[in-house]
Amino acid sequence: MRFLAWAAFLFVATPALAQTTTVPLPSPQEDATVLHLSEFAERVIKQDRIVVTLRAEATGTEATRVQSEINRRMTAALERVRSEAAIRAETRGYWVSQERPANAPPRWRGQQTLILTSLDTAATLALAGELQQGGLIMSGLNFELAPETARAAEDELTAEAIKRLRERTDRVATTMNLAVRNIRDLRVGQVGGQMPPRPMMMRAEAASGGGVPPVGEPGDTTVRVNVDAEVVLIPRGRP
């Protein structure tokens, strides 16, 4: 009796289970069209940050004296820079090594790099000339776009590129007599700027008695944002 009852249960339950598992999944996008689009927005922006590279360099027959001279020049330079609130100083690359020329006695050479960064071009150029008079050597001068300026431009350009992409999507849909259902995938990429080549670095073997203040003029940076999207288009009037 128990066997017959269990068999009867399976006979009743099996059709229901089979009906549940064989129901086809809905395919609401069978007649949908996937549109792939790319758009961009760009802007040319004046470079607003100056970067000046100087170095304290010394040579001598004793390593300690070379170090002391580098330290003296760099300490004086840093104290002067600290009086300029708009200019940021950073030191890099301190080294001292021995040279052995072929036809001369061994000597020690050392140097330390000082980098000045500021949004105030005029003040930085003037200070660079003053530091040259104090014994530092000019190594390089470069202009760039400040990070905060670049980020603000990228945010605005992203919104502009997305607006262009949406307008273009609507035009394509209208041309095909379709309607936009949704944007399935949106990617923002290649955010950045194109800058002109860096100027050639200047080099001098010894500091001169009177440094000449450098002259510089900032250039332009082109900031560009690309957006890519997959848009689902459906026949007009379809929910």
C-alpha positions in Angstrom: 0.0 0.0 0.0 2.8 2.4 0.8 4.4 1.7 -2.6 1.2 2.4 -4.4 0.7 5.6 -2.5 4.2 6.8 -3.3 3.8 5.9 -7.0 0.6 7.8 -7.1 2.3 10.9 -5.7 5.0 10.7 -8.3 2.4 10.3 -11.0 0.7 13.5 -9.9 3.8 15.6 -9.1 5.9 14.8 -12.2 3.8 16.7 -14.8 3.9 19.8 -12.6 7.7 19.6 -12.3 8.1 19.0 -16.0 5.9 22.0 -16.8 7.9 24.3 -14.5 11.3 23.4 -16.0 10.4 23.5 -19.6 8.8 27.0 -19.7 11.0 29.0 -22.1 12.7 32.1 -20.8 11.3 35.4 -22.0 13.3 37.1 -24.7 12.1 40.7 -24.7 15.0 41.8 -26.9 14.5 39.4 -29.8 13.7 42.3 -32.2 16.0 44.8 -30.4 19.0 46.5 -32.1 22.3 47.1 -30.2 23.9 50.3 -31.3 27.7 50.8 -30.6 28.7 54.5 -30.5 31.8 56.5 -29.6 32.0 60.2 -29.0 34.6 62.6 -27.6 35.0 66.2 -26.4 38.2 68.1 -26.2 39.5 71.5 -25.2 42.7 73.5 -25.6 43.8 74.9 -22.2 46.6 77.3 -21.4 49.3 75.6 -19.2 49.1 77.2 -15.7 51.9 75.6 -13.7 55.7 76.1 -14.1 58.3 73.6 -13.0 61.9 74.8 -12.7 64.8 72.4 -12.0 68.0 73.7 -10.5 70.9 71.9 -8.9 73.7 72.5 -6.4 76.9 71.1 -7.8 80.4 71.0 -6.4 83.8 69.4 -7.1 86.9 69.0 -5.0 89.6 66.7 -3.8 87.8 65.8 -0.6 84.3 64.2 -0.4 83.4 65.9 2.9 84.1 69.4 1.5 82.1 68.6 -1.6 79.2 67.6 0.6 79.5 70.6 2.8 79.4 72.9 -0.2 76.3 71.3 -1.6 74.6 71.4 1.8 75.5 75.1 2.2 74.0 76.1 -1.2 70.9 73.9 -0.9 70.2 75.1 2.7 70.4 78.7 1.6 68.2 78.0 -1.4 65.5 76.3 0.6 65.4 79.1 3.2 64.9 81.6 0.4 62.1 79.5 -1.2 60.3 79.2 2.1 59.7 82.9 2.0 57.7 82.5 -1.1 54.3 81.1 -0.1 53.2 80.5 -3.7 56.2 78.4 -4.7 56.7 74.8 -3.6 60.2 73.3 -3.3 61.3 69.6 -3.5 64.8 68.2 -3.4 65.9 65.1 -5.3 68.9 63.1 -6.4 71.6 63.8 -3.8 74.9 62.0 -4.7 78.6 62.3 -4.4 81.1 60.1 -6.4 84.7 60.0 -7.2 86.0 60.7 -10.7 89.4 59.4 -12.0 90.3 61.4 -15.1 93.0 59.9 -17.3 95.5 62.8 -17.1 94.5 64.4 -13.8 94.4 63.5 -10.1 91.2 61.9 -8.7 88.5 64.3 -7.7 85.0 64.2 -6.1 81.9 65.5 -7.7 78.5 65.8 -6.1 75.1 67.4 -6.8 71.6 67.7 -5.4 68.5 68.7 -7.4 66.0 71.4 -6.4 62.6 71.5 -8.1 60.4 74.6 -7.9 56.7 74.2 -8.7 54.2 77.1 -8.8 51.2 78.7 -10.5 53.0 82.0 -10.3 55.2 82.1 -13.4 56.7 85.5 -12.9 57.7 85.0 -9.2 59.2 81.6 -10.0 61.3 82.9 -12.9 62.6 85.7 -10.7 63.4 83.4 -7.9 65.2 81.0 -10.2 67.5 83.9 -11.4 68.2 84.8 -7.7 69.1 81.2 -6.8 71.4 81.1 -9.8 73.2 84.1 -8.3 73.5 82.1 -5.1 75.4 79.3 -6.8 72.7 77.0 -8.2 72.8 75.9 -11.8 69.8 75.9 -14.1 68.9 72.5 -15.4 65.5 72.8 -16.9 62.3 74.8 -17.2 58.9 73.3 -18.1 55.2 74.3 -18.2 52.3 71.9 -17.6 48.7 71.8 -16.6 48.0 71.7 -12.9 46.3 68.5 -11.8 43.3 70.4 -10.3 42.9 72.3 -13.6 43.0 69.1 -15.6 40.5 67.3 -13.4 38.0 70.2 -13.6 38.3 70.2 -17.4 37.9 66.4 -17.6 34.7 66.5 -15.5 33.2 69.2 -17.9 34.4 67.3 -21.0 32.9 64.0 -19.7 29.5 65.6 -19.4 29.9 67.2 -22.8 30.9 64.0 -24.5 28.0 62.1 -22.9 25.6 64.8 -24.1 26.9 64.5 -27.6 26.6 60.7 -27.5 23.0 60.9 -26.3 22.1 63.4 -29.0 23.7 61.2 -31.7 21.9 58.2 -30.3 18.6 59.9 -30.7 19.4 60.9 -34.3 20.4 57.4 -35.2 17.2 56.0 -33.6 15.1 58.5 -35.5 16.7 57.7 -38.8 16.1 54.0 -38.2 12.5 54.6 -37.0 13.4 53.1 -33.7 13.2 54.2 -30.1 15.9 54.2 -27.4 15.2 51.6 -24.7 18.3 52.1 -22.6 22.0 52.5 -22.6 23.4 49.1 -21.8 27.0 49.9 -21.3 28.9 53.2 -21.0 32.6 53.6 -20.8 34.7 56.7 -20.2 38.3 56.3 -21.4 41.4 58.0 -22.7 41.1 60.9 -20.2 44.2 63.0 -20.5 46.0 65.7 -22.2 48.5 66.1 -25.1 51.4 68.4 -24.3 54.1 69.7 -26.5 57.5 68.1 -26.3 59.6 69.1 -23.2 62.3 71.6 -23.9 65.9 70.6 -24.1 67.5 70.5 -20.6 70.2 73.0 -20.0 73.5 72.1 -18.5 76.6 73.9 -17.2 79.7 72.5 -15.7 80.1 75.2 -13.0 78.0 77.9 -11.5 78.7 81.4 -12.8 79.1 84.4 -10.6 75.9 86.1 -11.8 72.9 84.0 -12.9 70.7 85.3 -15.6 66.9 85.0 -14.8 65.3 82.6 -17.2 62.6 83.6 -19.6 59.6 81.4 -20.2 56.1 81.4 -21.8 53.5 78.7 -21.1 52.0 76.8 -24.0 48.8 74.9 -24.5 47.6 71.4 -23.5 44.7 69.6 -25.3 42.5 67.7 -22.9 40.4 65.0 -24.4 37.7 62.6 -23.1 36.3 59.7 -25.0 33.1 57.8 -24.3 31.9 54.5 -25.7 28.4 53.1 -25.3 26.1 50.2 -26.2 22.6 51.4 -26.7 19.5 49.1 -27.0 17.0 50.3 -29.7 13.5 48.8 -30.1 10.6 49.3 -32.4 8.6 52.4 -31.7 5.5 51.9 -29.6 7.0 48.8 -27.9 7.1 48.9 -24.1 
